[in-house]
Amino acid sequence: MNRAILVVDDDRDHAESIADILASRGFQVEMSFTGEDAVRRSAERPYDLTLMDVKLPGMNGVEAFFEVRRHHPAAPIIMMTGYSVEQLLSQAVLSGAEAILHKPFAVDVLLRAVGEVPSLRHRADPASTDPLASLKRA
């Protein structure tokens, strides 16, 4: 099962932390540090989910969001921000962003948001979505 997530954040430490958390949950995670690179990667292959920071050097995250959606109109994207950029976020939400995570966010908030993405929810490992799964197998 190949559940691929692209993490896009110019803060490498933050991107690596998210990638480590998601990889430990069985996701295949790739990282990108610019909007342009995220668009290029998304054009090459669809991801089950993209976590996109709003503030990126060059092409910002909302611009990258629209470019990714141009190639893959139903691509699930969660926006992340540590800033108050309500106008940009409103554009993304109106265009179908799955969620908005306000930095800093806790691990459980990240995992809940990822777990609510329909394309991942249906293909998720039952043990990762059902807290009683390990007890049921015992």
Residue, then its C-alpha position, 0 to 999 in steps of 0.5 A: m500500500n503506497r500512501a504518499i504524502l508531500v510535505v512542503d515547508d521552507d523550514r527544513d526542521h519543521a518539514e523533517s519533524i512532520a515527515d518523521i511523524l508521518a513516516s513512523r505511521g507508515f506513510q511514504v513521505e517526500m519533502s519539498f522546500t519551495g512552491e516551485d519544487a512542490v508543483r514540479r513534483s506534483a506534476e510528475r506524480p499525484y500524492d495522496l496528500t500534500l501538506m503545504d506551508v503558506k509562506l514559501p520563498g518565490m511562489n507562495g503556498v497558495e499559488a502552489f496550491f492552485e498550480v497543483r490543483r491545475h494538474h490534479p483538480a482533486a488533489p487533497i491539500i492541507m495548508m499550514t501557516g504560522y502567520s495571519v494571512e486570512q485572504l490567502l487562506s480564504q482563497a485556498v479554502l474556497s478552492g477546496a483545501e482539506a484543512i488549515l493547520h495553524k503553526p505550531f500544532a500538536v502531533d495529535v492535531l496533525l494526525r487527526a487532520v491527515g486521518e480526515v482526508p478521504s483518500l487516506r481514510h479509506r486506505a489507512d491501516p486499520a490498526s492506525t485508525d482503530p485504537l482498539a485494533s490491537l486488542k481485537r487481534a489479541 
